[in-house]
Amino acid sequence: QVQLVESGGDSVQAGTSLRLSCETSGFAFKLAYIGWFRQAPGKEREGVAAMNADDTSTYAASVLGRFTLSRDSARNSVYLQMNPLTPEDSAIYYCSARPLHWRGVGAGILPASDFEYWGQGTRVTVSS
């Protein structure tokens, strides 16, 4: 069974840091394109960051320089380091995957509708 499980969300103050984890199983993680999305109340789902199997990555302009992707292939996991956080980062964050996919760095983040697998989400709340 395919699973993507996010963790690490919390309620924090602006200016602090969090690291979100996405633990995966049930598919070829090392050949997949992994994305992070977020959705705040009343807003559309927004692509935050994405990583190819070769570790090349793209970031939304709103998080560039503050968020960083990394992976631990031995654990089939991807991490999203967020530093520093702002109130505008408050949302539910979702991990997603599309097997056997690669996207050019200059092409932006793949649309949410093109991802095959999704996690359940983890909530991040940032207070002023």
A tleap script that builds the chain and sets N, CA, C and O, in Angstrom:
source leaprc.protein.ff14SB
mol = sequence {
  NGLN VAL GLN LEU VAL GLU SER GLY GLY ASP
  SER VAL GLN ALA GLY THR SER LEU ARG LEU
  SER CYS GLU THR SER GLY PHE ALA PHE LYS
  LEU ALA TYR ILE GLY TRP PHE ARG GLN ALA
  PRO GLY LYS GLU ARG GLU GLY VAL ALA ALA
  MET ASN ALA ASP ASP THR SER THR TYR ALA
  ALA SER VAL LEU GLY ARG PHE THR LEU SER
  ARG ASP SER ALA ARG ASN SER VAL TYR LEU
  GLN MET ASN PRO LEU THR PRO GLU ASP SER
  ALA ILE TYR TYR CYS SER ALA ARG PRO LEU
  HIE TRP ARG GLY VAL GLY ALA GLY ILE LEU
  PRO ALA SER ASP PHE GLU TYR TRP GLY GLN
  GLY THR ARG VAL THR VAL SER CSER
}
set mol.1.N position { 0.843 -1.181 0.000 }
set mol.1.CA position { 0.000 0.000 0.000 }
set mol.1.C position { 0.889 1.245 0.000 }
set mol.1.O position { 1.847 1.332 0.768 }
set mol.2.N position { 0.565 2.202 -0.863 }
set mol.2.CA position { 1.311 3.447 -0.930 }
set mol.2.C position { 0.929 4.327 0.252 }
set mol.2.O position { -0.251 4.507 0.554 }
set mol.3.N position { 1.943 4.873 0.917 }
set mol.3.CA position { 1.710 5.781 2.024 }
set mol.3.C position { 2.694 6.934 1.974 }
set mol.3.O position { 3.876 6.750 1.685 }
set mol.4.N position { 2.190 8.126 2.260 }
set mol.4.CA position { 2.999 9.305 2.499 }
set mol.4.C position { 2.502 9.898 3.808 }
set mol.4.O position { 1.326 10.244 3.926 }
set mol.5.N position { 3.379 10.016 4.782 }
set mol.5.CA position { 2.995 10.456 6.111 }
set mol.5.C position { 3.815 11.678 6.485 }
set mol.5.O position { 5.033 11.597 6.639 }
set mol.6.N position { 3.133 12.817 6.631 }
set mol.6.CA position { 3.788 14.053 7.038 }
set mol.6.C position { 3.821 14.154 8.563 }
set mol.6.O position { 2.957 13.616 9.255 }
set mol.7.N position { 4.823 14.845 9.063 }
set mol.7.CA position { 4.909 15.128 10.485 }
set mol.7.C position { 5.743 16.383 10.681 }
set mol.7.O position { 6.391 16.859 9.748 }
set mol.8.N position { 5.726 16.912 11.883 }
set mol.8.CA position { 6.541 18.061 12.224 }
set mol.8.C position { 5.800 19.374 12.336 }
set mol.8.O position { 6.380 20.366 12.777 }
set mol.9.N position { 4.520 19.413 11.946 }
set mol.9.CA position { 3.758 20.637 12.075 }
set mol.9.C position { 3.548 21.011 13.531 }
set mol.9.O position { 3.497 20.146 14.405 }
set mol.10.N position { 3.425 22.318 13.784 }
set mol.10.CA position { 3.302 22.798 15.153 }
set mol.10.C position { 2.774 24.222 15.137 }
set mol.10.O position { 2.648 24.838 14.079 }
set mol.11.N position { 2.468 24.738 16.315 }
set mol.11.CA position { 2.108 26.139 16.503 }
set mol.11.C position { 3.314 26.858 17.078 }
set mol.11.O position { 3.781 26.528 18.168 }
set mol.12.N position { 3.821 27.845 16.340 }
set mol.12.CA position { 5.059 28.517 16.716 }
set mol.12.C position { 4.915 30.018 16.504 }
set mol.12.O position { 3.928 30.485 15.936 }
set mol.13.N position { 5.900 30.757 16.962 }
set mol.13.CA position { 5.935 32.200 16.762 }
set mol.13.C position { 6.747 32.554 15.527 }
set mol.13.O position { 7.662 31.829 15.139 }
set mol.14.N position { 6.399 33.677 14.918 }
set mol.14.CA position { 7.150 34.171 13.776 }
set mol.14.C position { 8.623 34.328 14.119 }
set mol.14.O position { 8.978 34.730 15.227 }
set mol.15.N position { 9.475 34.004 13.150 }
set mol.15.CA position { 10.906 34.100 13.351 }
set mol.15.C position { 11.558 32.812 13.804 }
set mol.15.O position { 12.785 32.728 13.856 }
set mol.16.N position { 10.761 31.805 14.134 }
set mol.16.CA position { 11.301 30.513 14.536 }
set mol.16.C position { 11.340 29.569 13.337 }
set mol.16.O position { 10.991 29.951 12.220 }
set mol.17.N position { 11.763 28.343 13.580 }
set mol.17.CA position { 11.951 27.371 12.507 }
set mol.17.C position { 11.196 26.084 12.783 }
set mol.17.O position { 10.913 25.747 13.933 }
set mol.18.N position { 10.873 25.370 11.712 }
set mol.18.CA position { 10.307 24.033 11.785 }
set mol.18.C position { 10.894 23.193 10.657 }
set mol.18.O position { 11.292 23.724 9.620 }
set mol.19.N position { 10.946 21.890 10.863 }
set mol.19.CA position { 11.286 20.963 9.802 }
set mol.19.C position { 10.166 19.946 9.660 }
set mol.19.O position { 9.860 19.208 10.596 }
set mol.20.N position { 9.557 19.915 8.481 }
set mol.20.CA position { 8.520 18.946 8.182 }
set mol.20.C position { 9.140 17.705 7.550 }
set mol.20.O position { 10.092 17.795 6.775 }
set mol.21.N position { 8.585 16.548 7.891 }
set mol.21.CA position { 9.053 15.286 7.348 }
set mol.21.C position { 7.962 14.633 6.511 }
set mol.21.O position { 6.776 14.762 6.812 }
set mol.22.N position { 8.370 13.935 5.468 }
set mol.22.CA position { 7.473 13.140 4.647 }
set mol.22.C position { 8.081 11.753 4.514 }
set mol.22.O position { 9.041 11.557 3.768 }
set mol.23.N position { 7.524 10.796 5.236 }
set mol.23.CA position { 7.980 9.413 5.177 }
set mol.23.C position { 7.123 8.647 4.180 }
set mol.23.O position { 5.897 8.644 4.287 }
set mol.24.N position { 7.757 8.000 3.215 }
set mol.24.CA position { 7.020 7.328 2.148 }
set mol.24.C position { 7.282 5.824 2.153 }
set mol.24.O position { 8.288 5.350 2.681 }
set mol.25.N position { 6.339 5.084 1.543 }
set mol.25.CA position { 6.485 3.646 1.374 }
set mol.25.C position { 5.530 3.187 0.285 }
set mol.25.O position { 4.557 3.874 -0.023 }
set mol.26.N position { 5.807 2.024 -0.297 }
set mol.26.CA position { 4.900 1.412 -1.242 }
set mol.26.C position { 5.085 1.803 -2.692 }
set mol.26.O position { 4.308 1.367 -3.542 }
set mol.27.N position { 6.093 2.615 -3.007 }
set mol.27.CA position { 6.391 2.970 -4.390 }
set mol.27.C position { 7.877 3.255 -4.525 }
set mol.27.O position { 8.610 3.297 -3.537 }
set mol.28.N position { 8.312 3.451 -5.774 }
set mol.28.CA position { 9.739 3.651 -6.056 }
set mol.28.C position { 10.141 5.082 -5.718 }
set mol.28.O position { 10.198 5.950 -6.589 }
set mol.29.N position { 10.414 5.308 -4.451 }
set mol.29.CA position { 10.755 6.639 -3.976 }
set mol.29.C position { 11.938 7.240 -4.730 }
set mol.29.O position { 11.925 8.428 -5.055 }
set mol.30.N position { 12.947 6.442 -5.006 }
set mol.30.CA position { 14.173 6.951 -5.622 }
set mol.30.C position { 13.996 7.344 -7.083 }
set mol.30.O position { 14.904 7.928 -7.674 }
set mol.31.N position { 12.845 7.036 -7.676 }
set mol.31.CA position { 12.558 7.393 -9.061 }
set mol.31.C position { 11.423 8.406 -9.170 }
set mol.31.O position { 10.920 8.653 -10.266 }
set mol.32.N position { 11.024 8.982 -8.068 }
set mol.32.CA position { 9.830 9.815 -8.030 }
set mol.32.C position { 10.147 11.303 -7.909 }
set mol.32.O position { 11.215 11.697 -7.441 }
set mol.33.N position { 9.197 12.105 -8.341 }
set mol.33.CA position { 9.183 13.552 -8.171 }
set mol.33.C position { 8.334 13.840 -6.937 }
set mol.33.O position { 7.174 13.434 -6.875 }
set mol.34.N position { 8.901 14.535 -5.959 }
set mol.34.CA position { 8.244 14.777 -4.682 }
set mol.34.C position { 7.905 16.258 -4.555 }
set mol.34.O position { 8.752 17.117 -4.801 }
set mol.35.N position { 6.675 16.552 -4.173 }
set mol.35.CA position { 6.239 17.927 -4.005 }
set mol.35.C position { 5.716 18.208 -2.614 }
set mol.35.O position { 5.236 17.313 -1.919 }
set mol.36.N position { 5.816 19.463 -2.221 }
set mol.36.CA position { 5.176 19.975 -1.009 }
set mol.36.C position { 4.187 21.061 -1.417 }
set mol.36.O position { 4.527 21.977 -2.166 }
set mol.37.N position { 2.966 20.946 -0.920 }
set mol.37.CA position { 1.924 21.938 -1.139 }
set mol.37.C position { 1.390 22.413 0.200 }
set mol.37.O position { 1.575 21.750 1.220 }
set mol.38.N position { 0.728 23.561 0.197 }
set mol.38.CA position { 0.076 24.047 1.403 }
set mol.38.C position { -1.256 24.677 1.042 }
set mol.38.O position { -1.447 25.175 -0.068 }
set mol.39.N position { -2.177 24.648 2.001 }
set mol.39.CA position { -3.481 25.235 1.789 }
set mol.39.C position { -3.953 25.896 3.079 }
set mol.39.O position { -4.048 25.252 4.124 }
set mol.40.N position { -4.245 27.188 2.987 }
set mol.40.CA position { -4.789 27.949 4.099 }
set mol.40.C position { -6.290 28.114 3.900 }
set mol.40.O position { -6.764 28.018 2.769 }
set mol.41.N position { -7.056 28.361 4.969 }
set mol.41.CA position { -8.503 28.529 4.841 }
set mol.41.C position { -8.871 29.611 3.835 }
set mol.41.O position { -8.341 30.721 3.882 }
set mol.42.N position { -9.779 29.280 2.929 }
set mol.42.CA position { -10.243 30.233 1.943 }
set mol.42.C position { -9.306 30.478 0.785 }
set mol.42.O position { -9.590 31.327 -0.061 }
set mol.43.N position { -8.191 29.759 0.718 }
set mol.43.CA position { -7.218 29.954 -0.347 }
set mol.43.C position { -7.025 28.670 -1.151 }
set mol.43.O position { -7.327 27.573 -0.679 }
set mol.44.N position { -6.522 28.826 -2.360 }
set mol.44.CA position { -6.233 27.680 -3.206 }
set mol.44.C position { -4.998 26.946 -2.715 }
set mol.44.O position { -4.142 27.521 -2.043 }
set mol.45.N position { -4.918 25.671 -3.059 }
set mol.45.CA position { -3.725 24.902 -2.759 }
set mol.45.C position { -2.538 25.481 -3.526 }
set mol.45.O position { -2.635 25.743 -4.725 }
set mol.46.N position { -1.440 25.675 -2.842 }
set mol.46.CA position { -0.285 26.358 -3.386 }
set mol.46.C position { 0.932 25.447 -3.381 }
set mol.46.O position { 1.261 24.854 -2.353 }
set mol.47.N position { 1.597 25.334 -4.511 }
set mol.47.CA position { 2.850 24.603 -4.572 }
set mol.47.C position { 3.940 25.361 -3.843 }
set mol.47.O position { 4.119 26.558 -4.067 }
set mol.48.N position { 4.668 24.684 -2.978 }
set mol.48.CA position { 5.700 25.300 -2.152 }
set mol.48.C position { 7.094 24.950 -2.643 }
set mol.48.O position { 7.934 25.832 -2.823 }
set mol.49.N position { 7.339 23.665 -2.860 }
set mol.49.CA position { 8.656 23.192 -3.264 }
set mol.49.C position { 8.525 21.814 -3.876 }
set mol.49.O position { 7.561 21.098 -3.605 }
set mol.50.N position { 9.493 21.438 -4.701 }
set mol.50.CA position { 9.478 20.119 -5.315 }
set mol.50.C position { 10.898 19.673 -5.619 }
set mol.50.O position { 11.774 20.496 -5.885 }
set mol.51.N position { 11.119 18.365 -5.579 }
set mol.51.CA position { 12.445 17.786 -5.772 }
set mol.51.C position { 12.381 16.625 -6.748 }
set mol.51.O position { 11.522 15.751 -6.634 }
set mol.52.N position { 13.303 16.623 -7.718 }
set mol.52.CA position { 13.462 15.498 -8.629 }
set mol.52.C position { 14.265 14.388 -7.971 }
set mol.52.O position { 14.846 14.568 -6.901 }
set mol.53.N position { 14.284 13.231 -8.635 }
set mol.53.CA position { 15.041 12.098 -8.126 }
set mol.53.C position { 16.539 12.369 -8.079 }
set mol.53.O position { 17.259 11.746 -7.298 }
set mol.54.N position { 17.018 13.301 -8.916 }
set mol.54.CA position { 18.434 13.658 -8.909 }
set mol.54.C position { 18.750 14.808 -7.958 }
set mol.54.O position { 19.858 15.342 -7.983 }
set mol.55.N position { 17.787 15.194 -7.119 }
set mol.55.CA position { 17.903 16.217 -6.077 }
set mol.55.C position { 17.826 17.643 -6.595 }
set mol.55.O position { 17.913 18.574 -5.794 }
set mol.56.N position { 17.667 17.863 -7.893 }
set mol.56.CA position { 17.407 19.214 -8.367 }
set mol.56.C position { 16.035 19.651 -7.867 }
set mol.56.O position { 15.096 18.855 -7.850 }
set mol.57.N position { 15.917 20.920 -7.458 }
set mol.57.CA position { 14.725 21.372 -6.758 }
set mol.57.C position { 14.257 22.721 -7.254 }
set mol.57.O position { 15.034 23.496 -7.812 }
set mol.58.N position { 12.969 23.000 -7.047 }
set mol.58.CA position { 12.386 24.301 -7.323 }
set mol.58.C position { 11.595 24.755 -6.106 }
set mol.58.O position { 11.127 23.938 -5.313 }
set mol.59.N position { 11.452 26.079 -5.968 }
set mol.59.CA position { 10.751 26.663 -4.844 }
set mol.59.C position { 9.830 27.771 -5.326 }
set mol.59.O position { 10.132 28.465 -6.297 }
set mol.60.N position { 8.710 27.931 -4.644 }
set mol.60.CA position { 7.850 29.069 -4.907 }
set mol.60.C position { 8.568 30.354 -4.518 }
set mol.60.O position { 9.373 30.368 -3.587 }
set mol.61.N position { 8.273 31.431 -5.234 }
set mol.61.CA position { 8.928 32.700 -4.956 }
set mol.61.C position { 8.710 33.156 -3.518 }
set mol.61.O position { 9.582 33.796 -2.932 }
set mol.62.N position { 7.557 32.832 -2.949 }
set mol.62.CA position { 7.220 33.277 -1.608 }
set mol.62.C position { 8.066 32.618 -0.518 }
set mol.62.O position { 8.129 33.123 0.603 }
set mol.63.N position { 8.716 31.496 -0.833 }
set mol.63.CA position { 9.509 30.789 0.169 }
set mol.63.C position { 10.974 30.680 -0.211 }
set mol.63.O position { 11.773 30.170 0.575 }
set mol.64.N position { 11.345 31.140 -1.385 }
set mol.64.CA position { 12.716 31.033 -1.853 }
set mol.64.C position { 13.662 31.735 -0.875 }
set mol.64.O position { 13.439 32.885 -0.498 }
set mol.65.N position { 14.709 31.036 -0.475 }
set mol.65.CA position { 15.656 31.569 0.484 }
set mol.65.C position { 15.304 31.298 1.927 }
set mol.65.O position { 16.134 31.497 2.814 }
set mol.66.N position { 14.080 30.843 2.182 }
set mol.66.CA position { 13.651 30.530 3.544 }
set mol.66.C position { 13.391 29.037 3.740 }
set mol.66.O position { 13.631 28.506 4.824 }
set mol.67.N position { 12.907 28.361 2.708 }
set mol.67.CA position { 12.599 26.932 2.788 }
set mol.67.C position { 13.647 26.148 2.006 }
set mol.67.O position { 14.123 26.605 0.967 }
set mol.68.N position { 14.003 24.973 2.506 }
set mol.68.CA position { 15.012 24.141 1.862 }
set mol.68.C position { 14.598 22.677 1.904 }
set mol.68.O position { 14.208 22.169 2.955 }
set mol.69.N position { 14.682 21.999 0.762 }
set mol.69.CA position { 14.388 20.576 0.672 }
set mol.69.C position { 15.646 19.742 0.895 }
set mol.69.O position { 16.754 20.163 0.563 }
set mol.70.N position { 15.456 18.566 1.456 }
set mol.70.CA position { 16.522 17.587 1.562 }
set mol.70.C position { 15.896 16.198 1.582 }
set mol.70.O position { 14.678 16.068 1.702 }
set mol.71.N position { 16.721 15.161 1.466 }
set mol.71.CA position { 16.201 13.799 1.480 }
set mol.71.C position { 17.117 12.864 2.248 }
set mol.71.O position { 18.310 13.123 2.411 }
set mol.72.N position { 16.538 11.785 2.710 }
set mol.72.CA position { 17.272 10.678 3.292 }
set mol.72.C position { 16.800 9.439 2.546 }
set mol.72.O position { 15.755 8.875 2.869 }
set mol.73.N position { 17.567 9.019 1.555 }
set mol.73.CA position { 17.146 7.909 0.709 }
set mol.73.C position { 17.018 6.608 1.487 }
set mol.73.O position { 16.174 5.773 1.161 }
set mol.74.N position { 17.843 6.426 2.512 }
set mol.74.CA position { 17.769 5.212 3.314 }
set mol.74.C position { 16.443 5.102 4.053 }
set mol.74.O position { 15.994 4.000 4.368 }
set mol.75.N position { 15.822 6.229 4.327 }
set mol.75.CA position { 14.541 6.251 5.025 }
set mol.75.C position { 13.364 6.541 4.093 }
set mol.75.O position { 12.231 6.661 4.557 }
set mol.76.N position { 13.613 6.655 2.797 }
set mol.76.CA position { 12.571 7.015 1.829 }
set mol.76.C position { 11.812 8.263 2.278 }
set mol.76.O position { 10.584 8.317 2.210 }
set mol.77.N position { 12.556 9.252 2.734 }
set mol.77.CA position { 11.952 10.435 3.328 }
set mol.77.C position { 12.481 11.718 2.702 }
set mol.77.O position { 13.629 11.792 2.262 }
set mol.78.N position { 11.612 12.725 2.673 }
set mol.78.CA position { 11.949 14.065 2.226 }
set mol.78.C position { 11.620 15.033 3.351 }
set mol.78.O position { 10.646 14.842 4.079 }
set mol.79.N position { 12.439 16.077 3.493 }
set mol.79.CA position { 12.273 17.031 4.570 }
set mol.79.C position { 12.161 18.437 4.003 }
set mol.79.O position { 12.782 18.767 2.992 }
set mol.80.N position { 11.366 19.255 4.666 }
set mol.80.CA position { 11.218 20.657 4.301 }
set mol.80.C position { 11.593 21.503 5.506 }
set mol.80.O position { 10.832 21.601 6.469 }
set mol.81.N position { 12.771 22.113 5.449 }
set mol.81.CA position { 13.228 23.008 6.501 }
set mol.81.C position { 12.671 24.398 6.234 }
set mol.81.O position { 12.817 24.927 5.132 }
set mol.82.N position { 12.036 24.989 7.236 }
set mol.82.CA position { 11.393 26.285 7.097 }
set mol.82.C position { 12.008 27.238 8.119 }
set mol.82.O position { 11.824 27.073 9.325 }
set mol.83.N position { 12.748 28.246 7.619 }
set mol.83.CA position { 13.475 29.140 8.502 }
set mol.83.C position { 13.832 30.440 7.778 }
set mol.83.O position { 14.567 30.413 6.791 }
set mol.84.N position { 13.321 31.579 8.258 }
set mol.84.CA position { 12.383 31.752 9.355 }
set mol.84.C position { 10.930 31.699 8.886 }
set mol.84.O position { 10.634 31.961 7.720 }
set mol.85.N position { 10.050 31.366 9.787 }
set mol.85.CA position { 8.626 31.310 9.484 }
set mol.85.C position { 7.976 32.677 9.666 }
set mol.85.O position { 8.415 33.483 10.487 }
set mol.86.N position { 6.928 32.924 8.891 }
set mol.86.CA position { 6.113 34.122 9.000 }
set mol.86.C position { 4.655 33.716 9.147 }
set mol.86.O position { 4.309 32.576 8.835 }
set mol.87.N position { 3.781 34.620 9.617 }
set mol.87.CA position { 2.362 34.273 9.731 }
set mol.87.C position { 1.742 33.828 8.415 }
set mol.87.O position { 0.808 33.026 8.417 }
set mol.88.N position { 2.242 34.331 7.296 }
set mol.88.CA position { 1.715 33.957 5.992 }
set mol.88.C position { 2.011 32.504 5.633 }
set mol.88.O position { 1.437 31.979 4.679 }
set mol.89.N position { 2.891 31.851 6.376 }
set mol.89.CA position { 3.189 30.441 6.148 }
set mol.89.C position { 2.180 29.515 6.822 }
set mol.89.O position { 2.242 28.303 6.618 }
set mol.90.N position { 1.261 30.043 7.611 }
set mol.90.CA position { 0.271 29.215 8.296 }
set mol.90.C position { -0.613 28.501 7.287 }
set mol.90.O position { -1.224 29.141 6.431 }
set mol.91.N position { -0.685 27.182 7.384 }
set mol.91.CA position { -1.454 26.372 6.446 }
set mol.91.C position { -1.327 24.912 6.847 }
set mol.91.O position { -0.542 24.560 7.727 }
set mol.92.N position { -2.112 24.067 6.186 }
set mol.92.CA position { -1.881 22.639 6.239 }
set mol.92.C position { -0.932 22.290 5.100 }
set mol.92.O position { -1.172 22.656 3.950 }
set mol.93.N position { 0.135 21.590 5.419 }
set mol.93.CA position { 1.158 21.236 4.440 }
set mol.93.C position { 1.015 19.774 4.047 }
set mol.93.O position { 0.879 18.899 4.902 }
set mol.94.N position { 1.048 19.518 2.739 }
set mol.94.CA position { 0.864 18.180 2.193 }
set mol.94.C position { 2.086 17.750 1.396 }
set mol.94.O position { 2.658 18.537 0.641 }
set mol.95.N position { 2.471 16.525 1.569 }
set mol.95.CA position { 3.500 15.893 0.766 }
set mol.95.C position { 2.833 15.117 -0.364 }
set mol.95.O position { 1.770 14.528 -0.169 }
set mol.96.N position { 3.446 15.113 -1.539 }
set mol.96.CA position { 2.872 14.434 -2.687 }
set mol.96.C position { 3.965 13.807 -3.543 }
set mol.96.O position { 5.134 14.175 -3.434 }
set mol.97.N position { 3.581 12.858 -4.396 }
set mol.97.CA position { 4.557 12.156 -5.226 }
set mol.97.C position { 3.968 11.789 -6.578 }
set mol.97.O position { 2.785 11.473 -6.700 }
set mol.98.N position { 4.818 11.840 -7.578 }
set mol.98.CA position { 4.495 11.308 -8.900 }
set mol.98.C position { 5.643 10.393 -9.330 }
set mol.98.O position { 6.747 10.870 -9.595 }
set mol.99.N position { 5.395 9.100 -9.400 }
set mol.99.CA position { 6.464 8.165 -9.773 }
set mol.99.C position { 6.960 8.382 -11.193 }
set mol.99.O position { 6.199 8.791 -12.070 }
set mol.100.N position { 8.229 8.108 -11.416 }
set mol.100.CA position { 8.845 8.105 -12.741 }
set mol.100.C position { 8.646 9.431 -13.476 }
set mol.100.O position { 8.337 9.450 -14.667 }
set mol.101.N position { 8.823 10.521 -12.764 }
set mol.101.CA position { 8.646 11.836 -13.351 }
set mol.101.C position { 9.850 12.722 -13.041 }
set mol.101.O position { 10.417 12.656 -11.951 }
set mol.102.N position { 10.232 13.546 -14.006 }
set mol.102.CA position { 11.292 14.529 -13.833 }
set mol.102.C position { 10.843 15.832 -14.486 }
set mol.102.O position { 10.276 15.829 -15.578 }
set mol.103.N position { 11.102 16.939 -13.804 }
set mol.103.CA position { 10.665 18.239 -14.286 }
set mol.103.C position { 11.825 19.210 -14.286 }
set mol.103.O position { 12.609 19.258 -13.338 }
set mol.104.N position { 11.932 19.989 -15.357 }
set mol.104.CA position { 13.019 20.947 -15.470 }
set mol.104.C position { 12.966 22.005 -14.381 }
set mol.104.O position { 11.891 22.416 -13.945 }
set mol.105.N position { 14.128 22.433 -13.956 }
set mol.105.CA position { 14.231 23.404 -12.867 }
set mol.105.C position { 13.492 24.702 -13.192 }
set mol.105.O position { 12.880 25.305 -12.311 }
set mol.106.N position { 13.546 25.130 -14.449 }
set mol.106.CA position { 12.904 26.378 -14.830 }
set mol.106.C position { 11.420 26.287 -15.116 }
set mol.106.O position { 10.798 27.295 -15.450 }
set mol.107.N position { 10.835 25.105 -14.995 }
set mol.107.CA position { 9.437 24.899 -15.359 }
set mol.107.C position { 8.464 25.149 -14.216 }
set mol.107.O position { 7.253 25.076 -14.422 }
set mol.108.N position { 8.949 25.436 -13.039 }
set mol.108.CA position { 8.078 25.625 -11.900 }
set mol.108.C position { 7.662 24.303 -11.275 }
set mol.108.O position { 8.109 23.237 -11.698 }
set mol.109.N position { 6.808 24.379 -10.272 }
set mol.109.CA position { 6.341 23.197 -9.566 }
set mol.109.C position { 5.190 22.558 -10.337 }
set mol.109.O position { 4.281 23.251 -10.794 }
set mol.110.N position { 5.232 21.258 -10.476 }
set mol.110.CA position { 4.174 20.539 -11.173 }
set mol.110.C position { 2.823 20.832 -10.516 }
set mol.110.O position { 2.739 20.844 -9.288 }
set mol.111.N position { 1.759 21.067 -11.299 }
set mol.111.CA position { 0.445 21.329 -10.704 }
set mol.111.C position { -0.037 20.180 -9.823 }
set mol.111.O position { 0.286 19.017 -10.066 }
set mol.112.N position { -0.806 20.521 -8.808 }
set mol.112.CA position { -1.273 19.524 -7.860 }
set mol.112.C position { -2.050 18.400 -8.534 }
set mol.112.O position { -1.963 17.246 -8.114 }
set mol.113.N position { -2.809 18.728 -9.574 }
set mol.113.CA position { -3.630 17.736 -10.246 }
set mol.113.C position { -2.819 16.652 -10.935 }
set mol.113.O position { -3.367 15.604 -11.279 }
set mol.114.N position { -1.535 16.874 -11.144 }
set mol.114.CA position { -0.684 15.906 -11.830 }
set mol.114.C position { 0.042 14.962 -10.885 }
set mol.114.O position { 0.747 14.064 -11.343 }
set mol.115.N position { -0.111 15.140 -9.580 }
set mol.115.CA position { 0.498 14.239 -8.615 }
set mol.115.C position { -0.412 13.046 -8.370 }
set mol.115.O position { -1.636 13.178 -8.371 }
set mol.116.N position { 0.185 11.893 -8.161 }
set mol.116.CA position { -0.582 10.665 -8.012 }
set mol.116.C position { -0.881 10.328 -6.557 }
set mol.116.O position { -1.980 9.871 -6.242 }
set mol.117.N position { 0.084 10.546 -5.669 }
set mol.117.CA position { -0.054 10.148 -4.274 }
set mol.117.C position { 0.027 11.354 -3.361 }
set mol.117.O position { 0.758 12.307 -3.630 }
set mol.118.N position { -0.734 11.301 -2.275 }
set mol.118.CA position { -0.800 12.405 -1.314 }
set mol.118.C position { -0.805 11.897 0.111 }
set mol.118.O position { -1.350 10.832 0.401 }
set mol.119.N position { -0.192 12.670 1.002 }
set mol.119.CA position { -0.295 12.412 2.422 }
set mol.119.C position { -1.508 13.090 3.021 }
set mol.119.O position { -2.281 13.744 2.321 }
set mol.120.N position { -1.666 12.925 4.325 }
set mol.120.CA position { -2.849 13.440 5.014 }
set mol.120.C position { -2.700 14.885 5.470 }
set mol.120.O position { -3.691 15.519 5.832 }
set mol.121.N position { -1.490 15.412 5.458 }
set mol.121.CA position { -1.241 16.786 5.832 }
set mol.121.C position { -0.805 16.952 7.270 }
set mol.121.O position { -1.112 16.124 8.127 }
set mol.122.N position { -0.080 18.038 7.526 }
set mol.122.CA position { 0.318 18.418 8.875 }
set mol.122.C position { 0.166 19.932 8.998 }
set mol.122.O position { 0.539 20.677 8.092 }
set mol.123.N position { -0.377 20.375 10.108 }
set mol.123.CA position { -0.738 21.783 10.258 }
set mol.123.C position { 0.410 22.602 10.845 }
set mol.123.O position { 1.051 22.207 11.819 }
set mol.124.N position { 0.645 23.755 10.219 }
set mol.124.CA position { 1.616 24.725 10.706 }
set mol.124.C position { 0.875 26.017 11.017 }
set mol.124.O position { 0.176 26.559 10.160 }
set mol.125.N position { 1.026 26.505 12.231 }
set mol.125.CA position { 0.413 27.762 12.643 }
set mol.125.C position { 1.496 28.687 13.167 }
set mol.125.O position { 2.227 28.335 14.093 }
set mol.126.N position { 1.600 29.874 12.574 }
set mol.126.CA position { 2.645 30.831 12.929 }
set mol.126.C position { 1.980 32.093 13.462 }
set mol.126.O position { 1.204 32.735 12.754 }
set mol.127.N position { 2.278 32.448 14.693 }
set mol.127.CA position { 1.703 33.616 15.344 }
set mol.127.C position { 2.673 34.785 15.293 }
set mol.127.O position { 3.890 34.600 15.286 }
set mol.128.N position { 2.113 36.001 15.258 }
set mol.128.CA position { 2.932 37.207 15.242 }
set mol.128.C position { 3.576 37.449 16.593 }
set mol.128.O position { 4.304 38.426 16.764 }
savepdb mol mol.pdb
quit
